[in-house]
């Protein structure tokens, strides 16, 4: 029963999401250029114990 639920969740995740780690390893993602300060800030926020939800807004690129 437990394995069936896990498989069902994994199927849904694979259907509606992309594994960006695998795509990055394969070189399928464009590099991020000129966003060093923003990346550092996002990492700093993600490392917090509380209020660790960064919001990225603005035009792409």
N, C-alpha and C positions, 0 to 999 in steps of 0.2 A: 504493500500500500504506500509506504513512505517513498520508495524508489519511483513508483508511478507518478506521484506528485512532483518529485524533483525533475523527472523527465519532461513532464508537462510544462513546468515552469521554464525549463531550459529551451524547449521547443518554442514557446512564446517569446522568450528573450531573443533567440536567434531569428525569429520571424520579424520582430519589430525594431531591433537594434543592430548596430554594427560594433564589432570588436575593434576599436581603434588601435589597441596595442598590436594586434596581428597585422593590421594594415600598415602601421608605422614600421614594423619589422621588415615587411615586404617592400618598403619604400614607396607605398602608394599614396602617402600624404604629402602635401606641399609643405616646404619648410616655413617656419615662422621667422620673419625677418623684421628687425627694428622694433620689437615688442619686449625687450629685456626687462624694462621696469615693470611693465604690466604683468609679465610672467612671474617675476619675483614677488609682486604684491599678491597675486592669486595663490602662490605657494605658501606665502606667509599666512594668509587667511585660512587656507585648508589645513594648516598645521595647528591651528588653535584648538583648545579643548571645547570651547563654546563659541557660538556665533561663527561657525566655520563654513558659511555658505556664500561664496562670492557671486556677484551678479555681473555678468558681462553684457554691456549695452553699447549701442552705437553702430555706426556703419561698419560693414565687413571690410577687412583689409586694413 
